Amino acid sequence: MEINLIKSSGLSKEVFTQVMDLLQSIDGPLQFTCDPASVTDFSDDEIEPRQFDHPEDFRKKKLPPLYHTEMNYSIRKPEFMHTSSWETLFNKCSRYRRQHGIVNDAFVILLTAVSNKYNWFSAANPDNPYDGFVHTEDWDHYLDSASAFPIAYEVLALVLQKFMFKDKTDMKRLVHEHPLGCVNDLCMDKRQIILKLRTADICRSCMAALRNGLSDQYIKHALGIMESLRLKMLLSQNFLQDSLPSRMHIDRYKRIWLTDFGNLELRLNPTEKSLYLFYLRHTEGVAIGALPQHKNEIFELYSSLSLTGNRADMQQRVDTLVAVTGNAVSENISRIKRKLVNALGDEIAVHYCIQGANGARKFIQLDRSLVTMEVL
């Protein structure tokens, strides 16, 4: 099953990449693809400025005509933002589909920094639920975590809901007015989103509807990604600091995965990864001042990771890294630590950081029985 993600110009490349990484972190039949060079823009007549009377107010959704029921909510006008109609957002998807020859049963989901008329996190086109959008901004009002987590979750929710809802009647029947921690919680008060993100669950009735429309292999893959998102978000919020360290797996492409933490990938640049893999090899530790003695080994690691392909350039970078007169190693160790702490929190990150007193041997304390390597 193909899910194509496209982005608006207001969404940063960094967040877009993070979302793709999260969705692709577990292999399976759901195939998430993107075209980073294709950016969707909005003309002035497609955007309407909107003024919120009170900051609290924009935490409320509005019900579009499709959802009008006996549900009664106090809807007020929120703080200033640019909004667009649902029709405009869905048209962006259908236009991309036509222009790029996307087949009818593949998804096109727009990640947009522009808000929408009804102030929803995401929505599928009622006339073609293979098209949809996810609003990427303002998540800091509801969650203390990186926006990539809820954005990726909403992408998955749109895909699953396509196969849960046979028609508009089904849609109204299965959405939950009062939150249960299910993917179909309506979350009219947008702060309620935190419950379903922390449970990453699908209730019994919604699961029954999903199984009627989607085969188990896709459901299993989606649930695996949802659980991965849940764990990674909790780690980033320091909720799992009493957990034991995760197993680490290094695949044949030298990607580093923490398999017990939702298959979290430790993303490092080639210089950082070369240094990190070197210290993983050397359980006894190596002082920074002794690194020039290991220059050939570090070069071997770096040359397998670098994309430059120029041997002289790669050699120069390694020479600069291990030079005893420079500070490159300490700077790279600090960057690696910062990435680990941001992903895992202080208490868990200590198991994975390169550490050691000034002048003493540097080492990674992780129990190597937890580490498996396809090649290293």
Buried (B, 14 or more C-beta within 10 A) or exposed (E): BBBBBBBBEBBEEEBBBBBBBBBBBBEBEBBBBBEEEEBBEBEEEBBBEBEBEEEEBBBBBBBBEEBEEEEEEEBBBBBEBBBBBBEBBBBBBBEBBEEEEBEEEBBBBBBBBBBBBBBBBBBBBBEBBBBBBBBBBBBEEBBEBBBBBBBBBBBBBBBBBBBBBEEEEBBBEBBBEEBBBBBBBBBBBBEBBBBBBBBBBBBEBBBEBBBEBBEEEBBEBBBBBBBBBBBBBBBBBBBBBEBEBBBBBBEEEBBBBBEBBBBBBBBBEBBBBBBBBBBBBBEEBBBBEBBEEBBEBBBEBBBBBBEEEEEEEBBEBBBEBBBEEEEBBEEBBEBBBEBBBEBBBEEBBBBBBBBBEEEEBBBBBBEEEBBBBEEB
